[in-house]
């Protein structure tokens, strides 16, 4: 049956060209009205037989050309904090440096791949919701490259396992007819599983005695001993001991020192 929607709207890449506005394949028309060698044009008698059918003097395409694997379902994005986005950006730059070959411009990601990833992370990504669905035109404008270069960069990033995407389309009814409309892709930046990337070894924690730890202040008794060994000044040692709280051994030594000095005078 010529009007069967299952023959018209599913996987348009495998279907013959459609007439604009009629929703019926040309091959189906030729089977109903006779074999036609030229599928891009229709005899005038057929047009008179079907007065509501527009002229097919030019090559026509599907009324809603969408990618066959496009989904109409709602896509759930994954939130990504800005700090995590910054870490991924530095990791991508490190990855490109690791894979750089002498005499060539850039590494595995390449300059265009880094530019596209940069605009993804810092221009289009919604950190709260994770939404990331820019068009090729918007990516090209932000990255200052052409759309063909955007396509090549996206394929390169996907091959390295850095990004992935889902093709989307929208369903709607126009004048009582079911149609599909292609939407922008929904992208996702993958934090792990990058092909060929070797993470640098983690730095060991600093030794307790090394730089970075606050120095331990000596006690009053230890400071008095250090002063005694350094200068041998009894009066200065007694002054240091008197800084200790009353009732302790340091205060007793200070009183003893004062008494010895007084007896010597």
N, C-alpha and C positions, 0 to 999 in steps of 0.2 A: 504494500500500500504506500502511495507516494507521501502521504502525510504522517507516516509513523515517526514520532519524535525520536525513537531509539536509533533510527537510521541517520538522523540529522545532527544530533547534538552531542553524541558521545565520541570522544577521541577524533577530533576534526582532522588530525594529520593523516589519518588513514582513509578519509572519505574523499570523494570527488568534489570539485568546486561546486559551491552553492550559488543560486541566484539571489541577488540582493533583494530582500523584501518578500520572498515567497516561501522560504524554508523547505524547498524540495530539491533534491540533487538533480543535476542535469542528466546523469546516467539513468535516474528513475524516469525522467520525462521521455528520454529516448526509448526506454522499454515500453512505456505506455502508449506513445504516439508514433513509434517507428524508430528504426535504427538511424542515428545521425553520426556521421564521421567527425564533424566538427562540433565539439562540446562547448565551444565558446560562443557560438552564434545559434540563433533559432530562426527557422523560416518564418516568413510573414504570415503564412497560413496558420501556423501554430499559435502565433500571437493573436490572430483573429479568433481562433478557437477558444483561447483562454484570454479574454479581454482584460482580466485583472492582473495579468503577468507582465512585469516590465520588460523592456527590450533587453536582449542579451547580446548586443553588438560588441561588447567588450568582455574581457576575461573577468570573471567574478570569483569571490572567495567566500569562505564561511562567514556567516553573519556575526558570529561571536568567536573569532579565533583565539583560543586559549591553549596553553600547554596541557598535554594530555594528563600529566600527573598533578595538575593543580587541584587543591582542595578548597572546598567551600566552608569547611569547619573553622571554628574560632581557634586561633593559635594562642597558646599559653606561653608567654615570655618568662624568662628567669631574671630576677633583679640582680644587679651587679653594683656593689659600692664603688665610688670613685677611686678609693685607694687600691682596690683590686684591679681596676682598669689601668691605673698608673703602673702597677707591677707587671701587668701583661704587656704594656707598651715597652717597658725596659727589657722584658724577656724577649720580645720580638726583635728589638734592635740587637740584642746579644746574639740571637739566632742568626740574624743576617750577617753579623760579623764573623760568626763561627764558620759559616758556609761560603765566605767570600773567597773567590779564586783570583790569584794575581793576574792582572791584565784584563779583568772583566769589571764591569760597573755593577757593584752591589753583589749580594749573595743570593740565597734561595728565594727570599721574598722579593728582592729587587726594589728600586726606588718607588715604582708605582704601587707595589704591594704595601710598602710601608706607608705611603700617602693615604691609600684607601683605608688601611687599618687605623691610621691616626684619626681620620674624620669619623670613622665608625665609633671610636672610643670617646672622642672629645667633642664631637659636633652633633651626632645623631642619637647616641645611646641615651636612653632615659634610665638613670641610675636607680630610681625608685621602683619602676615597673619592669625594666629590662627591655622595653619596646625598642625595636631597631628594624625599621622597614622603609628606608629611603629608596627613591627611584634612581635609576642609572643617571638620569639627567642631574638630579640633586647631588649625587656623589661626584660626578664629573665637575660640577661647578665649584664645590667645596675643595676638592683635591687639585683643581686647576689642571685637569687632564681631559682627554676626549673620552667619549663613551666606549669606543672600541678598546681603549687602554683600560678602562674600568672593567670591562668584561674579561680581558686577559688577566688582570690582577686578581679578580674574584676567583677565577678558575685556579690560579696558582695558590692562593690562600686556602682554597678548599682541598686541593691535592696535598697540601702540607698538614691538613688536619687542624688548621687554625680557626676556620669558620665553617659553618654549614648553613643551609637555607631551605625554606619550604616555599614552593610556588603556591600562590593563592588566587582565587577567583571569587566573584560575587554572583549569586543567583538573583534574578529578578524577572518580573513579568512586564512586558512592554506590549501594549495594545492586545492583551490576551494571549501573548505568546511567551514561552519560556526562553530566556536567553542567559548567557553567561558573559561576564565581563572580567578581563584580566586585571588583577591588582598587583601592587608591588610585592616583591619577595619579603618574607619574614626571615631575618638573619639572626644567627646566634654565634657568639664568639666563644670558642671552646678553651677552657683554661688549661687542660692537660691533653696528652696524647699527640703532641706535635711530632710529625714524622721527621726524624733526623736530628732533633734537638737534644743536646746534652746539657743538663742543668749543671751549673758550676757547683763544686763541693761547698758545703756549708762551713763557715768559719768556726773553729773551735771556740768555746767560751774562754775568756781571759783567765789567767791564773790569779788566785786571790791576792798574790803579792805583786802582780803586774799593774801597769797603768790602767786607770779606770776605776779603781776601788779607792774609797776615801781612806787616807792614812789614819791609823789608830793613835790617838793622843796618849802619851805616856802618863802614868799616874804621878801623883805628887812625890811619892817615895822614889820612883824611877827617875824623875826629873832631878831630884836632889842628888841622887847617886851620879847622874851624868854631869851635873855641875861640879861635884866634888872631884871627879876624875879629870874634868877639863881645866878648872882653874885652881882648885884647892882652897878657895875663899870660904872660910867657916861662916862668916857673917852672911854671905849670900846663900849658903846652904840652909842656914837657920831661917832666913826670910822665906825661902821656898817651902820649908816644912811647916811654917806657920800658916800657909795658905790652905792646909788641909782642915777638914771639919774638926771641931773640938771633940775630945774623948777618944781619938784614935791614936795609933802608935806614932804617927808623924807629929802630932801635937806634943806628945810626951818627949820625943827626941828634941823638939825645938826648945822646950823648957829646960831640958838637960843641957843643951848647948849654951843657952843663955847663962845658966848657972856656972858652967865651966869658964865662960868668958869673964863673968863677974869675979870669980875666985882668982883668975889669973891676973886681973888688973889690981 
